[in-house]
Amino acid sequence: MINYFILAAVAATALVVLLGVLNMGRSGEKRGITSNRLMRLRILFQAIAIALVMIGLAFGMKGS
């Protein structure tokens, strides 16, 4: 079950990275603000993904 959450967190991280790359191609004065928000969101999703992987590993080792 936790594998689905890990996949969702990884997919969300990849989506935010893609949005960040697309945002770099834009012009305008709000580009920097949007890039900063996307960077923070990426870091949040990466932290969630890493935490879920660690939880998954901990539960996997208890089952062995």
Secondary structure as UniProt FT lines:
FT   HELIX           2..24
FT   TURN            29..30
FT   HELIX           31..63
//
